[in-house]
Structure formats: C-alpha cells, structure tokens
C-alpha cells in the first residue's frame, strides 16, 4: 500500500496542478475563425440559429471562473490539460514547472537536495519494494518478502519539490509520479506527500522521514 497521507496539501496540490495546466491549455493558440458578419439593422433574426449559437462570452466565462473544479469533473479536466498518453517523459517538465511556480523555494539548497534525494528513494521503496531495508522505521516488515504494488521498470517520478512544513525543523516533499500496478494498469499524475523532521544524527543535522500512521 503506497504512502498517501490524507492532508489538505494533497487537495491543494491537485487543484494547483489542474488550474495551471488548465489555464495553459486555454491559452494555447487556436486556428483563427472568420468573424461573423454584423447583422443588418433591417434583417430579421432567425430564432433557430440564435438558439443554437454559443454565447459570445463563453471563453471569457471559462477564464474568469473560480479555479477549483468540482471533484466530479477533475478526471476529464486533467486528461484534457496534459500531453497525450504514450508521450512518456515529454510532459514531466511542465508538471515540475507547475509545482515550482505554485510553491516558491523556502529551504536552503543543501536541505532541499537532501530531502528530494530521500523523498524519491522512499517513494520508490514504498511503491516497488526496492530499498525498504534502508527505512526500518518506516517499513518495519522490510525484512520480509514483499510483493511490489508497482513494477520497478514502469515506475517514474514525474516531478518533486521539497518545502517547509510550518516549522523550521519540519518539511514535506511533494511528489508526482507514474507507474504500472500489478494488474497491468498504467496511471500517471499520482500525488504523494512525504513528511520529514530534522534531527541530529552523529552530530550532523539530517532529515528523517516520519513513520506511517
């Protein structure tokens, strides 16, 4: 079972990813359409054509609507905002840029590197079962044989950032990833938050992952 703590950060992260990518999609250039001829002052309006014509301010309404989409529409909005399936890593850069734009960096560079390295390794160990012995406090059953939830060869971290979590000695690593589960189903844009606490280890400050609850 993957580490997916229930936190408002997950909902916020999902909303930001959907909003930014949705706006980017709406901003893409479309083929120029011919302007509709201005109706004559003496012409009689056709009720049937008026009923079928889309409102003139549809595009403005979409752009100025509240950014949070209803939960029921999330899958379709997400699907339309992302690159086509099968494009692989081509769309990962956009996801990374979205995270970085949503949460500006607030950690020293050395701490951020350490957190990202640990967060990526911890997520990989959780999803694929590889490297769990490195985290005995997080995976107390790491000495036992574990059937991985996701195939190692089809697991990919699409984007990741590390940020403070309220206090200077607390941090969270936001990860967006893709993988193929045991049933052979591939899904991307999975979201996981991993929480860390800064402690002293052999006199040196280090970031330690919080055990799963």
CNS distance restraints for C-alpha pairs under 8 A (distance, minus, plus):
assign (resid   1 and name CA) (resid 126 and name CA) 7.59 0.50 0.50
assign (resid   1 and name CA) (resid 127 and name CA) 7.56 0.50 0.50
assign (resid   1 and name CA) (resid 149 and name CA) 6.88 0.50 0.50
assign (resid   2 and name CA) (resid 123 and name CA) 8.00 0.50 0.50
assign (resid   2 and name CA) (resid 126 and name CA) 5.86 0.50 0.50
assign (resid   2 and name CA) (resid 127 and name CA) 5.82 0.50 0.50
assign (resid   2 and name CA) (resid 149 and name CA) 7.82 0.50 0.50
assign (resid   3 and name CA) (resid 123 and name CA) 7.51 0.50 0.50
assign (resid   3 and name CA) (resid 126 and name CA) 6.90 0.50 0.50
assign (resid   3 and name CA) (resid 192 and name CA) 6.70 0.50 0.50
assign (resid   3 and name CA) (resid 193 and name CA) 7.78 0.50 0.50
assign (resid   3 and name CA) (resid 194 and name CA) 7.58 0.50 0.50
assign (resid   3 and name CA) (resid 212 and name CA) 7.49 0.50 0.50
assign (resid   4 and name CA) (resid 191 and name CA) 7.62 0.50 0.50
assign (resid   4 and name CA) (resid 192 and name CA) 5.21 0.50 0.50
assign (resid   4 and name CA) (resid 193 and name CA) 6.48 0.50 0.50
assign (resid   4 and name CA) (resid 194 and name CA) 7.99 0.50 0.50
assign (resid   5 and name CA) (resid 192 and name CA) 7.36 0.50 0.50
assign (resid   5 and name CA) (resid 193 and name CA) 6.57 0.50 0.50
assign (resid   5 and name CA) (resid 194 and name CA) 7.71 0.50 0.50
assign (resid   6 and name CA) (resid  10 and name CA) 7.16 0.50 0.50
assign (resid   7 and name CA) (resid  11 and name CA) 7.31 0.50 0.50
assign (resid   8 and name CA) (resid  12 and name CA) 6.18 0.50 0.50
assign (resid   9 and name CA) (resid  13 and name CA) 5.83 0.50 0.50
assign (resid   9 and name CA) (resid 193 and name CA) 7.81 0.50 0.50
assign (resid  10 and name CA) (resid  14 and name CA) 6.10 0.50 0.50
assign (resid  10 and name CA) (resid 191 and name CA) 6.98 0.50 0.50
assign (resid  10 and name CA) (resid 192 and name CA) 7.36 0.50 0.50
assign (resid  10 and name CA) (resid 193 and name CA) 7.08 0.50 0.50
assign (resid  11 and name CA) (resid  15 and name CA) 6.14 0.50 0.50
assign (resid  12 and name CA) (resid  16 and name CA) 6.14 0.50 0.50
assign (resid  13 and name CA) (resid  17 and name CA) 6.16 0.50 0.50
assign (resid  14 and name CA) (resid  18 and name CA) 6.12 0.50 0.50
assign (resid  14 and name CA) (resid 191 and name CA) 7.75 0.50 0.50
assign (resid  15 and name CA) (resid  19 and name CA) 5.90 0.50 0.50
assign (resid  15 and name CA) (resid  67 and name CA) 7.72 0.50 0.50
assign (resid  15 and name CA) (resid  68 and name CA) 6.05 0.50 0.50
assign (resid  15 and name CA) (resid  69 and name CA) 7.59 0.50 0.50
assign (resid  16 and name CA) (resid  20 and name CA) 5.97 0.50 0.50
assign (resid  16 and name CA) (resid  98 and name CA) 7.79 0.50 0.50
assign (resid  16 and name CA) (resid  99 and name CA) 7.99 0.50 0.50
assign (resid  16 and name CA) (resid 102 and name CA) 6.84 0.50 0.50
assign (resid  17 and name CA) (resid  21 and name CA) 6.05 0.50 0.50
assign (resid  17 and name CA) (resid  95 and name CA) 7.34 0.50 0.50
assign (resid  17 and name CA) (resid  98 and name CA) 6.35 0.50 0.50
assign (resid  17 and name CA) (resid  99 and name CA) 7.26 0.50 0.50
assign (resid  18 and name CA) (resid  22 and name CA) 5.72 0.50 0.50
assign (resid  18 and name CA) (resid  74 and name CA) 7.81 0.50 0.50
assign (resid  18 and name CA) (resid  77 and name CA) 7.18 0.50 0.50
assign (resid  18 and name CA) (resid  78 and name CA) 5.92 0.50 0.50
assign (resid  18 and name CA) (resid  81 and name CA) 7.53 0.50 0.50
assign (resid  19 and name CA) (resid  23 and name CA) 6.07 0.50 0.50
assign (resid  19 and name CA) (resid  67 and name CA) 5.74 0.50 0.50
assign (resid  19 and name CA) (resid  68 and name CA) 7.09 0.50 0.50
assign (resid  20 and name CA) (resid  24 and name CA) 6.14 0.50 0.50
assign (resid  20 and name CA) (resid  98 and name CA) 6.69 0.50 0.50
assign (resid  21 and name CA) (resid  25 and name CA) 6.17 0.50 0.50
assign (resid  21 and name CA) (resid  78 and name CA) 7.98 0.50 0.50
assign (resid  21 and name CA) (resid  81 and name CA) 5.51 0.50 0.50
assign (resid  21 and name CA) (resid  82 and name CA) 7.12 0.50 0.50
assign (resid  21 and name CA) (resid  98 and name CA) 7.67 0.50 0.50
assign (resid  22 and name CA) (resid  26 and name CA) 6.29 0.50 0.50
assign (resid  22 and name CA) (resid  77 and name CA) 7.14 0.50 0.50
assign (resid  22 and name CA) (resid  78 and name CA) 7.58 0.50 0.50
assign (resid  22 and name CA) (resid  80 and name CA) 7.97 0.50 0.50
assign (resid  22 and name CA) (resid  81 and name CA) 5.27 0.50 0.50
assign (resid  23 and name CA) (resid  27 and name CA) 6.14 0.50 0.50
assign (resid  23 and name CA) (resid  63 and name CA) 7.37 0.50 0.50
assign (resid  24 and name CA) (resid  28 and name CA) 6.50 0.50 0.50
assign (resid  24 and name CA) (resid  81 and name CA) 7.80 0.50 0.50
assign (resid  25 and name CA) (resid  81 and name CA) 5.76 0.50 0.50
assign (resid  26 and name CA) (resid  63 and name CA) 7.75 0.50 0.50
assign (resid  39 and name CA) (resid  43 and name CA) 6.77 0.50 0.50
assign (resid  45 and name CA) (resid  50 and name CA) 7.59 0.50 0.50
assign (resid  46 and name CA) (resid  50 and name CA) 6.24 0.50 0.50
assign (resid  47 and name CA) (resid  51 and name CA) 6.13 0.50 0.50
assign (resid  48 and name CA) (resid  52 and name CA) 6.40 0.50 0.50
assign (resid  49 and name CA) (resid  53 and name CA) 6.02 0.50 0.50
assign (resid  54 and name CA) (resid  58 and name CA) 7.24 0.50 0.50
assign (resid  57 and name CA) (resid  61 and name CA) 6.14 0.50 0.50
assign (resid  58 and name CA) (resid  62 and name CA) 6.37 0.50 0.50
assign (resid  59 and name CA) (resid  63 and name CA) 6.34 0.50 0.50
assign (resid  60 and name CA) (resid  64 and name CA) 6.15 0.50 0.50
assign (resid  61 and name CA) (resid  65 and name CA) 5.91 0.50 0.50
assign (resid  69 and name CA) (resid  73 and name CA) 6.57 0.50 0.50
assign (resid  69 and name CA) (resid  74 and name CA) 6.39 0.50 0.50
assign (resid  70 and name CA) (resid  74 and name CA) 6.53 0.50 0.50
assign (resid  73 and name CA) (resid  77 and name CA) 6.25 0.50 0.50
assign (resid  74 and name CA) (resid  78 and name CA) 5.97 0.50 0.50
assign (resid  75 and name CA) (resid  79 and name CA) 6.02 0.50 0.50
assign (resid  76 and name CA) (resid  80 and name CA) 6.22 0.50 0.50
assign (resid  77 and name CA) (resid  81 and name CA) 6.22 0.50 0.50
assign (resid  78 and name CA) (resid  82 and name CA) 6.40 0.50 0.50
assign (resid  82 and name CA) (resid  91 and name CA) 7.25 0.50 0.50
assign (resid  83 and name CA) (resid  87 and name CA) 6.75 0.50 0.50
assign (resid  83 and name CA) (resid  90 and name CA) 7.89 0.50 0.50
assign (resid  83 and name CA) (resid  91 and name CA) 5.94 0.50 0.50
assign (resid  87 and name CA) (resid  91 and name CA) 7.15 0.50 0.50
assign (resid  88 and name CA) (resid  92 and name CA) 7.96 0.50 0.50
assign (resid  89 and name CA) (resid  93 and name CA) 7.74 0.50 0.50
assign (resid  89 and name CA) (resid 158 and name CA) 7.38 0.50 0.50
assign (resid  91 and name CA) (resid  95 and name CA) 6.82 0.50 0.50
assign (resid  92 and name CA) (resid  96 and name CA) 6.29 0.50 0.50
assign (resid  92 and name CA) (resid 158 and name CA) 5.08 0.50 0.50
assign (resid  92 and name CA) (resid 159 and name CA) 6.50 0.50 0.50
assign (resid  93 and name CA) (resid  97 and name CA) 6.16 0.50 0.50
assign (resid  93 and name CA) (resid 158 and name CA) 7.82 0.50 0.50
assign (resid  93 and name CA) (resid 159 and name CA) 7.55 0.50 0.50
assign (resid  94 and name CA) (resid  98 and name CA) 6.12 0.50 0.50
assign (resid  95 and name CA) (resid  99 and name CA) 6.44 0.50 0.50
assign (resid  95 and name CA) (resid 158 and name CA) 7.14 0.50 0.50
assign (resid  95 and name CA) (resid 159 and name CA) 6.19 0.50 0.50
assign (resid  96 and name CA) (resid 100 and name CA) 6.30 0.50 0.50
assign (resid  96 and name CA) (resid 158 and name CA) 7.29 0.50 0.50
assign (resid  96 and name CA) (resid 159 and name CA) 4.74 0.50 0.50
assign (resid  96 and name CA) (resid 160 and name CA) 6.69 0.50 0.50
assign (resid  97 and name CA) (resid 101 and name CA) 6.04 0.50 0.50
assign (resid  98 and name CA) (resid 102 and name CA) 6.16 0.50 0.50
assign (resid  99 and name CA) (resid 103 and name CA) 6.19 0.50 0.50
assign (resid  99 and name CA) (resid 159 and name CA) 7.75 0.50 0.50
assign (resid  99 and name CA) (resid 160 and name CA) 7.60 0.50 0.50
assign (resid  99 and name CA) (resid 161 and name CA) 6.98 0.50 0.50
assign (resid 100 and name CA) (resid 104 and name CA) 5.80 0.50 0.50
assign (resid 100 and name CA) (resid 105 and name CA) 7.36 0.50 0.50
assign (resid 100 and name CA) (resid 161 and name CA) 7.04 0.50 0.50
assign (resid 103 and name CA) (resid 163 and name CA) 7.72 0.50 0.50
assign (resid 105 and name CA) (resid 162 and name CA) 7.79 0.50 0.50
assign (resid 105 and name CA) (resid 163 and name CA) 6.51 0.50 0.50
assign (resid 106 and name CA) (resid 163 and name CA) 6.07 0.50 0.50
assign (resid 106 and name CA) (resid 164 and name CA) 6.53 0.50 0.50
assign (resid 107 and name CA) (resid 111 and name CA) 6.36 0.50 0.50
assign (resid 107 and name CA) (resid 112 and name CA) 5.94 0.50 0.50
assign (resid 107 and name CA) (resid 162 and name CA) 7.76 0.50 0.50
assign (resid 107 and name CA) (resid 163 and name CA) 6.25 0.50 0.50
assign (resid 107 and name CA) (resid 164 and name CA) 6.62 0.50 0.50
assign (resid 108 and name CA) (resid 112 and name CA) 6.22 0.50 0.50
assign (resid 109 and name CA) (resid 113 and name CA) 6.18 0.50 0.50
assign (resid 110 and name CA) (resid 114 and name CA) 6.28 0.50 0.50
assign (resid 111 and name CA) (resid 115 and name CA) 6.10 0.50 0.50
assign (resid 112 and name CA) (resid 116 and name CA) 6.08 0.50 0.50
assign (resid 112 and name CA) (resid 161 and name CA) 7.94 0.50 0.50
assign (resid 112 and name CA) (resid 162 and name CA) 5.71 0.50 0.50
assign (resid 112 and name CA) (resid 163 and name CA) 7.45 0.50 0.50
assign (resid 113 and name CA) (resid 117 and name CA) 6.14 0.50 0.50
assign (resid 114 and name CA) (resid 118 and name CA) 6.17 0.50 0.50
assign (resid 114 and name CA) (resid 207 and name CA) 7.41 0.50 0.50
assign (resid 115 and name CA) (resid 119 and name CA) 5.79 0.50 0.50
assign (resid 115 and name CA) (resid 162 and name CA) 6.29 0.50 0.50
assign (resid 115 and name CA) (resid 173 and name CA) 6.88 0.50 0.50
assign (resid 115 and name CA) (resid 196 and name CA) 7.92 0.50 0.50
assign (resid 115 and name CA) (resid 207 and name CA) 6.69 0.50 0.50
assign (resid 116 and name CA) (resid 120 and name CA) 5.99 0.50 0.50
assign (resid 116 and name CA) (resid 160 and name CA) 7.01 0.50 0.50
assign (resid 116 and name CA) (resid 161 and name CA) 6.73 0.50 0.50
assign (resid 116 and name CA) (resid 162 and name CA) 6.18 0.50 0.50
assign (resid 116 and name CA) (resid 173 and name CA) 6.76 0.50 0.50
assign (resid 117 and name CA) (resid 121 and name CA) 6.28 0.50 0.50
assign (resid 118 and name CA) (resid 122 and name CA) 5.98 0.50 0.50
assign (resid 119 and name CA) (resid 123 and name CA) 6.11 0.50 0.50
assign (resid 119 and name CA) (resid 173 and name CA) 6.17 0.50 0.50
assign (resid 119 and name CA) (resid 194 and name CA) 6.67 0.50 0.50
assign (resid 120 and name CA) (resid 124 and name CA) 6.16 0.50 0.50
assign (resid 120 and name CA) (resid 157 and name CA) 7.46 0.50 0.50
assign (resid 120 and name CA) (resid 160 and name CA) 7.95 0.50 0.50
assign (resid 120 and name CA) (resid 175 and name CA) 7.83 0.50 0.50
assign (resid 121 and name CA) (resid 125 and name CA) 6.11 0.50 0.50
assign (resid 121 and name CA) (resid 131 and name CA) 7.69 0.50 0.50
assign (resid 122 and name CA) (resid 126 and name CA) 6.16 0.50 0.50
assign (resid 122 and name CA) (resid 132 and name CA) 7.74 0.50 0.50
assign (resid 122 and name CA) (resid 135 and name CA) 7.69 0.50 0.50
assign (resid 123 and name CA) (resid 127 and name CA) 6.09 0.50 0.50
assign (resid 124 and name CA) (resid 128 and name CA) 5.78 0.50 0.50
assign (resid 124 and name CA) (resid 129 and name CA) 7.30 0.50 0.50
assign (resid 124 and name CA) (resid 130 and name CA) 6.86 0.50 0.50
assign (resid 124 and name CA) (resid 131 and name CA) 7.90 0.50 0.50
assign (resid 124 and name CA) (resid 155 and name CA) 7.82 0.50 0.50
assign (resid 125 and name CA) (resid 129 and name CA) 4.73 0.50 0.50
assign (resid 125 and name CA) (resid 130 and name CA) 4.71 0.50 0.50
assign (resid 125 and name CA) (resid 131 and name CA) 5.13 0.50 0.50
assign (resid 125 and name CA) (resid 132 and name CA) 5.19 0.50 0.50
assign (resid 126 and name CA) (resid 130 and name CA) 7.66 0.50 0.50
assign (resid 126 and name CA) (resid 132 and name CA) 7.08 0.50 0.50
assign (resid 127 and name CA) (resid 148 and name CA) 6.50 0.50 0.50
assign (resid 127 and name CA) (resid 149 and name CA) 5.72 0.50 0.50
assign (resid 127 and name CA) (resid 150 and name CA) 5.55 0.50 0.50
assign (resid 128 and name CA) (resid 148 and name CA) 4.70 0.50 0.50
assign (resid 128 and name CA) (resid 149 and name CA) 6.03 0.50 0.50
assign (resid 128 and name CA) (resid 150 and name CA) 5.16 0.50 0.50
assign (resid 128 and name CA) (resid 151 and name CA) 6.11 0.50 0.50
assign (resid 128 and name CA) (resid 152 and name CA) 5.47 0.50 0.50
assign (resid 128 and name CA) (resid 155 and name CA) 7.77 0.50 0.50
assign (resid 129 and name CA) (resid 146 and name CA) 6.41 0.50 0.50
assign (resid 129 and name CA) (resid 147 and name CA) 7.23 0.50 0.50
assign (resid 129 and name CA) (resid 148 and name CA) 5.14 0.50 0.50
assign (resid 129 and name CA) (resid 149 and name CA) 7.76 0.50 0.50
assign (resid 131 and name CA) (resid 135 and name CA) 7.84 0.50 0.50
assign (resid 132 and name CA) (resid 136 and name CA) 7.10 0.50 0.50
assign (resid 132 and name CA) (resid 139 and name CA) 6.33 0.50 0.50
assign (resid 132 and name CA) (resid 142 and name CA) 5.39 0.50 0.50
assign (resid 133 and name CA) (resid 139 and name CA) 7.46 0.50 0.50
assign (resid 133 and name CA) (resid 142 and name CA) 5.26 0.50 0.50
assign (resid 133 and name CA) (resid 143 and name CA) 6.76 0.50 0.50
assign (resid 135 and name CA) (resid 139 and name CA) 5.93 0.50 0.50
assign (resid 135 and name CA) (resid 142 and name CA) 7.92 0.50 0.50
assign (resid 136 and name CA) (resid 140 and name CA) 5.14 0.50 0.50
assign (resid 136 and name CA) (resid 141 and name CA) 7.69 0.50 0.50
assign (resid 136 and name CA) (resid 142 and name CA) 6.49 0.50 0.50
assign (resid 137 and name CA) (resid 211 and name CA) 6.15 0.50 0.50
assign (resid 138 and name CA) (resid 209 and name CA) 7.48 0.50 0.50
assign (resid 138 and name CA) (resid 210 and name CA) 7.29 0.50 0.50
assign (resid 138 and name CA) (resid 211 and name CA) 4.75 0.50 0.50
assign (resid 138 and name CA) (resid 212 and name CA) 6.16 0.50 0.50
assign (resid 142 and name CA) (resid 146 and name CA) 7.78 0.50 0.50
assign (resid 148 and name CA) (resid 182 and name CA) 7.74 0.50 0.50
assign (resid 149 and name CA) (resid 181 and name CA) 5.77 0.50 0.50
assign (resid 149 and name CA) (resid 182 and name CA) 5.91 0.50 0.50
assign (resid 150 and name CA) (resid 154 and name CA) 7.51 0.50 0.50
assign (resid 150 and name CA) (resid 155 and name CA) 6.82 0.50 0.50
assign (resid 150 and name CA) (resid 179 and name CA) 6.23 0.50 0.50
assign (resid 150 and name CA) (resid 180 and name CA) 5.53 0.50 0.50
assign (resid 150 and name CA) (resid 181 and name CA) 4.35 0.50 0.50
assign (resid 150 and name CA) (resid 182 and name CA) 5.91 0.50 0.50
assign (resid 151 and name CA) (resid 155 and name CA) 6.25 0.50 0.50
assign (resid 151 and name CA) (resid 179 and name CA) 7.10 0.50 0.50
assign (resid 151 and name CA) (resid 180 and name CA) 5.89 0.50 0.50
assign (resid 151 and name CA) (resid 181 and name CA) 6.32 0.50 0.50
assign (resid 151 and name CA) (resid 182 and name CA) 6.96 0.50 0.50
assign (resid 154 and name CA) (resid 178 and name CA) 7.84 0.50 0.50
assign (resid 154 and name CA) (resid 179 and name CA) 5.31 0.50 0.50
assign (resid 154 and name CA) (resid 180 and name CA) 5.61 0.50 0.50
assign (resid 155 and name CA) (resid 177 and name CA) 7.64 0.50 0.50
assign (resid 155 and name CA) (resid 178 and name CA) 5.88 0.50 0.50
assign (resid 155 and name CA) (resid 179 and name CA) 4.27 0.50 0.50
assign (resid 155 and name CA) (resid 180 and name CA) 6.68 0.50 0.50
assign (resid 156 and name CA) (resid 177 and name CA) 5.70 0.50 0.50
assign (resid 156 and name CA) (resid 178 and name CA) 5.20 0.50 0.50
assign (resid 156 and name CA) (resid 179 and name CA) 6.19 0.50 0.50
assign (resid 157 and name CA) (resid 175 and name CA) 7.10 0.50 0.50
assign (resid 157 and name CA) (resid 176 and name CA) 6.14 0.50 0.50
assign (resid 157 and name CA) (resid 177 and name CA) 4.16 0.50 0.50
assign (resid 157 and name CA) (resid 178 and name CA) 6.26 0.50 0.50
assign (resid 158 and name CA) (resid 175 and name CA) 7.63 0.50 0.50
assign (resid 158 and name CA) (resid 176 and name CA) 5.44 0.50 0.50
assign (resid 158 and name CA) (resid 177 and name CA) 4.81 0.50 0.50
assign (resid 158 and name CA) (resid 178 and name CA) 6.79 0.50 0.50
assign (resid 158 and name CA) (resid 189 and name CA) 7.63 0.50 0.50
assign (resid 159 and name CA) (resid 175 and name CA) 5.86 0.50 0.50
assign (resid 159 and name CA) (resid 176 and name CA) 5.17 0.50 0.50
assign (resid 159 and name CA) (resid 177 and name CA) 6.81 0.50 0.50
assign (resid 160 and name CA) (resid 173 and name CA) 6.90 0.50 0.50
assign (resid 160 and name CA) (resid 174 and name CA) 5.54 0.50 0.50
assign (resid 160 and name CA) (resid 175 and name CA) 4.43 0.50 0.50
assign (resid 160 and name CA) (resid 176 and name CA) 6.32 0.50 0.50
assign (resid 161 and name CA) (resid 173 and name CA) 5.72 0.50 0.50
assign (resid 161 and name CA) (resid 174 and name CA) 5.41 0.50 0.50
assign (resid 161 and name CA) (resid 175 and name CA) 6.79 0.50 0.50
assign (resid 162 and name CA) (resid 171 and name CA) 6.95 0.50 0.50
assign (resid 162 and name CA) (resid 172 and name CA) 5.78 0.50 0.50
assign (resid 162 and name CA) (resid 173 and name CA) 4.32 0.50 0.50
assign (resid 162 and name CA) (resid 174 and name CA) 6.29 0.50 0.50
assign (resid 163 and name CA) (resid 171 and name CA) 5.63 0.50 0.50
assign (resid 163 and name CA) (resid 172 and name CA) 5.60 0.50 0.50
assign (resid 163 and name CA) (resid 173 and name CA) 6.48 0.50 0.50
assign (resid 164 and name CA) (resid 168 and name CA) 6.63 0.50 0.50
assign (resid 164 and name CA) (resid 169 and name CA) 7.99 0.50 0.50
assign (resid 164 and name CA) (resid 170 and name CA) 6.00 0.50 0.50
assign (resid 164 and name CA) (resid 171 and name CA) 4.26 0.50 0.50
assign (resid 164 and name CA) (resid 172 and name CA) 6.23 0.50 0.50
assign (resid 165 and name CA) (resid 170 and name CA) 5.07 0.50 0.50
assign (resid 165 and name CA) (resid 171 and name CA) 4.44 0.50 0.50
assign (resid 165 and name CA) (resid 172 and name CA) 5.71 0.50 0.50
assign (resid 166 and name CA) (resid 170 and name CA) 6.65 0.50 0.50
assign (resid 166 and name CA) (resid 171 and name CA) 7.69 0.50 0.50
assign (resid 167 and name CA) (resid 171 and name CA) 7.76 0.50 0.50
assign (resid 169 and name CA) (resid 197 and name CA) 5.68 0.50 0.50
assign (resid 169 and name CA) (resid 198 and name CA) 4.91 0.50 0.50
assign (resid 169 and name CA) (resid 199 and name CA) 7.79 0.50 0.50
assign (resid 170 and name CA) (resid 195 and name CA) 7.53 0.50 0.50
assign (resid 170 and name CA) (resid 196 and name CA) 5.93 0.50 0.50
assign (resid 170 and name CA) (resid 197 and name CA) 4.80 0.50 0.50
assign (resid 170 and name CA) (resid 198 and name CA) 6.38 0.50 0.50
assign (resid 171 and name CA) (resid 195 and name CA) 5.93 0.50 0.50
assign (resid 171 and name CA) (resid 196 and name CA) 5.20 0.50 0.50
assign (resid 171 and name CA) (resid 197 and name CA) 6.44 0.50 0.50
assign (resid 172 and name CA) (resid 193 and name CA) 6.48 0.50 0.50
assign (resid 172 and name CA) (resid 194 and name CA) 5.56 0.50 0.50
assign (resid 172 and name CA) (resid 195 and name CA) 4.44 0.50 0.50
assign (resid 172 and name CA) (resid 196 and name CA) 6.01 0.50 0.50
assign (resid 173 and name CA) (resid 193 and name CA) 5.69 0.50 0.50
assign (resid 173 and name CA) (resid 194 and name CA) 5.16 0.50 0.50
assign (resid 173 and name CA) (resid 195 and name CA) 6.42 0.50 0.50
assign (resid 173 and name CA) (resid 196 and name CA) 7.93 0.50 0.50
assign (resid 174 and name CA) (resid 191 and name CA) 7.41 0.50 0.50
assign (resid 174 and name CA) (resid 192 and name CA) 6.16 0.50 0.50
assign (resid 174 and name CA) (resid 193 and name CA) 4.80 0.50 0.50
assign (resid 174 and name CA) (resid 194 and name CA) 6.71 0.50 0.50
assign (resid 175 and name CA) (resid 191 and name CA) 5.82 0.50 0.50
assign (resid 175 and name CA) (resid 192 and name CA) 5.30 0.50 0.50
assign (resid 175 and name CA) (resid 193 and name CA) 6.30 0.50 0.50
assign (resid 176 and name CA) (resid 188 and name CA) 8.00 0.50 0.50
assign (resid 176 and name CA) (resid 189 and name CA) 5.46 0.50 0.50
assign (resid 176 and name CA) (resid 190 and name CA) 5.41 0.50 0.50
assign (resid 176 and name CA) (resid 191 and name CA) 4.72 0.50 0.50
assign (resid 176 and name CA) (resid 192 and name CA) 6.57 0.50 0.50
assign (resid 177 and name CA) (resid 188 and name CA) 5.99 0.50 0.50
assign (resid 177 and name CA) (resid 189 and name CA) 5.49 0.50 0.50
assign (resid 177 and name CA) (resid 190 and name CA) 5.15 0.50 0.50
assign (resid 177 and name CA) (resid 191 and name CA) 6.60 0.50 0.50
assign (resid 178 and name CA) (resid 186 and name CA) 7.33 0.50 0.50
assign (resid 178 and name CA) (resid 187 and name CA) 5.68 0.50 0.50
assign (resid 178 and name CA) (resid 188 and name CA) 3.93 0.50 0.50
assign (resid 178 and name CA) (resid 189 and name CA) 6.01 0.50 0.50
assign (resid 178 and name CA) (resid 190 and name CA) 6.12 0.50 0.50
assign (resid 179 and name CA) (resid 186 and name CA) 5.58 0.50 0.50
assign (resid 179 and name CA) (resid 187 and name CA) 5.85 0.50 0.50
assign (resid 179 and name CA) (resid 188 and name CA) 6.48 0.50 0.50
assign (resid 180 and name CA) (resid 184 and name CA) 5.65 0.50 0.50
assign (resid 180 and name CA) (resid 185 and name CA) 5.24 0.50 0.50
assign (resid 180 and name CA) (resid 186 and name CA) 4.13 0.50 0.50
assign (resid 180 and name CA) (resid 187 and name CA) 6.54 0.50 0.50
assign (resid 181 and name CA) (resid 185 and name CA) 5.55 0.50 0.50
assign (resid 181 and name CA) (resid 186 and name CA) 6.58 0.50 0.50
assign (resid 194 and name CA) (resid 209 and name CA) 7.30 0.50 0.50
assign (resid 194 and name CA) (resid 210 and name CA) 7.91 0.50 0.50
assign (resid 195 and name CA) (resid 209 and name CA) 5.90 0.50 0.50
assign (resid 195 and name CA) (resid 210 and name CA) 5.79 0.50 0.50
assign (resid 196 and name CA) (resid 207 and name CA) 5.88 0.50 0.50
assign (resid 196 and name CA) (resid 208 and name CA) 5.27 0.50 0.50
assign (resid 196 and name CA) (resid 209 and name CA) 4.27 0.50 0.50
assign (resid 196 and name CA) (resid 210 and name CA) 5.45 0.50 0.50
assign (resid 197 and name CA) (resid 207 and name CA) 5.49 0.50 0.50
assign (resid 197 and name CA) (resid 208 and name CA) 5.26 0.50 0.50
assign (resid 197 and name CA) (resid 209 and name CA) 6.37 0.50 0.50
assign (resid 197 and name CA) (resid 210 and name CA) 6.75 0.50 0.50
assign (resid 198 and name CA) (resid 205 and name CA) 6.48 0.50 0.50
assign (resid 198 and name CA) (resid 206 and name CA) 5.47 0.50 0.50
assign (resid 198 and name CA) (resid 207 and name CA) 4.36 0.50 0.50
assign (resid 198 and name CA) (resid 208 and name CA) 6.10 0.50 0.50
assign (resid 199 and name CA) (resid 205 and name CA) 5.54 0.50 0.50
assign (resid 199 and name CA) (resid 206 and name CA) 5.44 0.50 0.50
assign (resid 199 and name CA) (resid 207 and name CA) 6.20 0.50 0.50
assign (resid 199 and name CA) (resid 208 and name CA) 6.75 0.50 0.50
assign (resid 200 and name CA) (resid 204 and name CA) 5.22 0.50 0.50
assign (resid 200 and name CA) (resid 205 and name CA) 4.41 0.50 0.50
assign (resid 200 and name CA) (resid 206 and name CA) 5.91 0.50 0.50
assign (resid 201 and name CA) (resid 205 and name CA) 6.14 0.50 0.50
assign (resid 201 and name CA) (resid 206 and name CA) 6.31 0.50 0.50
